[in-house]
Amino acid sequence: MTAPDIKTFLVDGGMPGCGRSLAVRMLTDMYQHGHDTGYLRMTEGRIPKCRVYVWDACNDSDTKTGYQLWHERGTATVHTGRFGTEEGARAYERIVELARAAAEVTPVRVIIDLPAEQNSEILRDWLKPEILAVINTIPVWLLTRQAMSLGLLADRVAVMPEIYRRRGVVLRNSWFSTENGFVEWTSSGLRRALIEHGDWQDIFMLALNHYAKKAMDNRHVNMPFDIANEQALEDWAWMHWWRVGLQLFRGESMFRCNRVESL
């Protein structure tokens, strides 16, 4: 019997505004559409057709966000519950239960949107590395140019080595610098340990156009890219030619990030 095909991406960054929700939507979009024949074909053959689960650990269930549009359409199973609360604990437990059961019959990808939690000890106590290991968790770290961003990543590796030391992804968010501007990271011993001597991947993540992001957020905070594209096609008075920028962003993001599937 083959092992269950399940991977969980723990989208982290420790700091407000580092781009976690953008990365969550990007990864979810890739696993929803990256396998579609003729659709953004650069990922074809690498991204499996899979069931996608999302845990929004940043919000309470009565908070309306674009993530819930996935659930309403049935393109992803979304559970909402803020990290550190009883509701969040129930959402976490339910996502793990559903994902493990589904992985017995089909590939499963879980995306967890963590809040800006800087205390790694709290994160460890609450998420429990042994549970993260069961669902094959891969950390995704949103890196900014702030010194604290690099320091927090080092702290995660020290406090949660079971999850953070062996493999993961660093997404250098281009909102904060050019590709060659992350000099503290590129010259750090942490990068040498994770990238050169470990199985971490270093990816330069494009920033979403400000005007397209604002248009989507005016409709739904954290609006999914595929749904925004559909609505823009139906209503040309909404996004106008910013839809072109959105589609280019989606395609290039999938092209850059589809190699995370090899982890």
C-alpha positions in Angstrom: 0.0 0.0 0.0 1.4 3.4 -1.0 1.8 6.1 1.7 -0.9 8.9 1.7 0.0 11.8 -0.6 -0.3 14.8 1.7 1.7 18.0 2.0 1.0 20.9 4.3 2.4 24.4 3.7 2.7 26.4 6.9 2.8 30.0 5.7 4.7 32.0 8.3 6.6 35.2 8.6 6.2 36.4 12.2 5.5 40.0 11.2 2.5 41.9 10.1 2.4 42.9 6.4 5.1 40.5 5.3 2.9 39.0 2.5 1.5 35.8 4.1 -2.1 36.1 2.7 -0.6 36.8 -0.8 1.5 33.6 -0.5 -1.6 31.6 0.7 -3.6 32.7 -2.3 -0.7 32.1 -4.6 -0.1 28.5 -3.4 -3.9 27.7 -3.3 -4.3 29.0 -6.8 -1.4 26.9 -8.0 -2.7 23.7 -6.5 -6.3 24.4 -7.7 -5.3 25.2 -11.3 -1.7 24.2 -12.0 -2.7 20.8 -13.3 -5.3 22.1 -15.7 -4.4 21.2 -19.3 -3.9 24.4 -21.3 -4.2 26.6 -18.3 -0.9 28.3 -17.2 0.9 25.4 -18.7 4.3 26.0 -17.1 3.2 23.9 -14.1 1.6 21.1 -16.1 2.9 17.6 -15.2 4.4 18.8 -11.9 1.3 19.9 -9.9 -1.0 17.0 -9.1 -4.7 17.2 -9.3 -5.5 17.3 -5.6 -7.9 18.3 -2.9 -7.0 21.6 -1.3 -7.7 22.5 2.4 -7.1 25.9 3.9 -7.0 26.9 7.5 -7.4 30.6 8.1 -5.8 31.0 11.5 -5.8 34.8 11.4 -9.5 35.4 11.7 -12.6 34.4 13.6 -15.2 32.5 11.7 -17.6 35.5 11.6 -15.0 37.6 9.7 -15.8 37.7 6.0 -12.8 37.2 3.8 -12.2 36.0 0.2 -11.0 32.6 1.4 -14.6 31.7 2.1 -15.4 32.1 -1.6 -13.3 28.9 -2.2 -15.5 27.0 0.3 -18.7 28.3 -1.2 -17.6 27.1 -4.7 -16.3 23.8 -3.5 -12.8 24.4 -5.0 -11.2 24.2 -1.5 -12.3 23.3 2.0 -11.8 26.3 4.2 -12.0 26.4 8.0 -11.6 29.6 9.9 -10.5 30.0 13.5 -8.0 32.3 15.0 -4.8 30.9 16.3 -4.7 30.5 20.1 -8.5 30.3 20.6 -10.8 27.4 21.2 -12.4 28.0 17.8 -8.9 27.9 16.2 -8.2 24.6 18.0 -11.3 23.1 16.6 -10.5 24.4 13.1 -7.0 22.9 13.3 -8.3 19.6 14.5 -10.9 19.4 11.8 -8.5 20.3 9.0 -6.1 17.6 10.1 -8.8 15.0 10.4 -10.3 15.8 7.0 -7.0 16.1 5.2 -5.7 12.8 6.6 -8.9 11.0 5.6 -8.9 12.4 2.1 -5.2 11.6 1.5 -6.1 7.9 1.7 -7.8 8.2 -1.7 -6.4 11.3 -3.4 -3.5 13.8 -3.2 -4.1 16.5 -0.6 -2.5 19.9 -0.1 -3.1 21.9 3.0 -2.4 25.6 3.3 -2.2 27.2 6.7 -2.3 31.0 7.0 -0.6 31.8 10.3 -1.0 35.1 12.0 1.9 37.4 12.8 3.1 35.3 15.8 6.6 36.2 17.0 6.9 33.9 20.0 8.2 30.6 18.6 7.6 28.8 21.9 3.9 29.7 21.8 3.8 28.5 18.2 5.4 25.2 19.2 3.1 24.6 22.1 -0.1 25.4 20.2 0.6 23.6 16.8 2.6 20.7 18.3 5.4 19.5 16.0 4.3 15.9 16.2 0.9 16.8 14.6 2.7 18.9 12.0 4.9 16.0 11.2 1.9 13.7 10.7 0.5 16.0 8.0 3.9 16.4 6.3 4.4 20.1 7.1 6.7 22.3 5.0 7.3 25.8 6.4 7.0 28.8 4.0 8.7 31.9 5.4 7.9 35.3 4.0 11.1 37.3 4.2 11.3 41.1 4.4 14.4 43.4 4.6 13.9 44.0 8.3 16.5 42.4 10.6 13.8 40.9 12.8 12.5 38.9 9.8 15.8 37.0 9.6 16.1 36.7 13.3 12.7 35.3 13.7 13.4 32.6 11.1 16.5 31.6 13.0 14.5 31.4 16.2 11.9 29.2 14.5 14.7 26.8 13.4 16.1 26.7 16.9 12.8 26.2 18.7 11.0 23.9 16.2 13.9 22.0 14.5 11.6 19.0 13.7 9.7 21.2 11.2 11.9 24.1 10.3 15.4 22.7 10.1 15.4 20.1 7.3 13.3 21.6 4.5 11.2 24.6 3.7 10.8 27.7 1.5 12.0 31.2 1.9 9.9 33.6 -0.2 11.7 36.9 -0.6 8.9 39.4 -1.0 9.7 41.8 -3.8 7.5 44.4 -2.2 10.4 45.1 0.2 13.4 45.0 -2.2 14.8 44.0 -5.5 16.0 40.5 -6.2 19.6 41.4 -5.3 18.7 43.6 -2.4 18.3 41.0 0.3 22.0 41.2 1.2 21.6 40.3 4.9 19.9 37.1 3.9 22.2 36.1 1.0 25.3 36.7 3.1 24.0 35.0 6.3 25.1 31.8 7.9 21.4 30.9 8.2 21.0 30.9 4.4 24.1 28.7 4.0 22.8 26.2 6.6 19.2 26.1 5.1 19.8 26.5 1.4 23.3 25.2 0.7 23.4 22.5 3.4 19.7 21.7 3.7 16.7 21.2 1.5 15.3 24.7 1.7 14.4 26.6 -1.4 15.0 30.3 -2.0 12.4 31.9 -4.2 12.0 35.6 -5.2 8.2 36.2 -4.9 6.7 38.9 -7.1 4.5 41.5 -5.5 0.9 41.9 -6.7 0.2 45.2 -8.5 -1.1 47.7 -6.0 -4.1 48.8 -8.1 -5.2 45.2 -8.8 -4.9 44.4 -5.1 -6.9 47.4 -4.0 -9.7 46.6 -6.5 -9.9 43.0 -5.2 -9.8 44.1 -1.5 -12.6 46.5 -2.1 -14.8 43.5 -3.1 -13.4 40.9 -0.7 -10.3 41.1 1.6 -7.9 38.4 0.4 -10.0 37.7 -2.7 -8.9 34.6 -4.7 -7.1 35.3 -7.9 -9.1 32.9 -10.1 -12.4 34.4 -8.9 -11.2 37.9 -9.4 -10.2 37.0 -12.9 -13.7 35.6 -13.7 -15.5 38.6 -12.3 -13.3 40.9 -14.2 -14.2 39.1 -17.4 -17.9 39.4 -16.6 -17.7 43.1 -15.6 -15.1 45.0 -17.6 -16.0 48.2 -15.7 -14.4 46.7 -12.6 -10.7 45.9 -13.1 -10.2 47.0 -16.7 -6.7 46.2 -17.9 -5.4 45.4 -14.4 -6.8 41.9 -15.1 -3.9 41.5 -17.5 -1.4 42.3 -14.7 -3.3 39.8 -12.5 -3.0 37.0 -15.0 0.7 37.7 -15.7 1.3 37.6 -11.9 -0.5 34.3 -11.6 1.4 32.7 -14.4 4.8 33.9 -13.3 4.1 33.0 -9.7 3.2 29.5 -10.7 6.3 29.3 -12.8 8.5 30.3 -9.9 6.8 28.4 -7.1 5.8 25.1 -8.6 9.1 23.5 -7.6 7.9 23.5 -4.0 6.0 20.4 -5.0 9.4 18.5 -5.0 9.9 19.0 -1.3 
